[in-house]
Amino acid sequence: MRPWALVLAGSILLGSFLGAAAPATWPFRWTDGLLLGSALYAAALRRYVDRREAEAACVTGGETASPSARIRSMIPGLLLRTALFALLVSVQAALCFDVLPNADVRRGFVVLSAYVVMLALIDTGMTRREAPRGSPHAGASEASRPPCR
C-alpha cells in the first residue's frame, strides 16, 4: 500500500477515535471524526507526505524503499503535525463549546473551511508533475518530470 494511503487511512481512524472520545459538552460524534481525520490529512499531512516521497525518490534516483520503511522515516514529522493539529482543534472546540457556547461562529467557519479546502485542493506546494510516483496528486509521465533539485 502506498504511504499516502496509509497516512490517509490512519488520519481518518484517528479522527473517528477523537470524535468519539470528545468530552460530552462537545457535540462531536465519530462521524464528525471522519471529517476531522480527513481535514488532518488534507491540511496537515498531505503535503508533508508528498514532499518526503519526492525527496526519497530524488535521493535514491527513483528507486524508493518499501512503503513501511518510508512510513517509518516519516513518523516523527507525522506525529508533530498531528499533535499540532489536535492541539489547535482542541483549543478551538473548547472555546466554541465550553467558553463561548452561544457565540455565532458560522461566518468564520465558512471562511476558514473554504480556505482549508482550497489550500488542500489547489495549493499543494508542488505541481502535479513534481508529485511522487504513486501519489494521487501525480499527473505527468516520468519522462516529463523536472530533475531533482
Secondary structure as GFF3:
##gff-version 3
##sequence-region A 1 149
A	DSSP	alpha_helix	3	21	.	.	.	ID=ss1
A	DSSP	alpha_helix	30	39	.	.	.	ID=ss2
A	DSSP	pi_helix	40	45	.	.	.	ID=ss3
A	DSSP	alpha_helix	46	59	.	.	.	ID=ss4
A	DSSP	alpha_helix	67	93	.	.	.	ID=ss5
A	DSSP	pi_helix	94	99	.	.	.	ID=ss6
A	DSSP	alpha_helix	106	121	.	.	.	ID=ss7
A	DSSP	three_ten_helix	128	130	.	.	.	ID=ss8
A	DSSP	three_ten_helix	142	144	.	.	.	ID=ss9
###
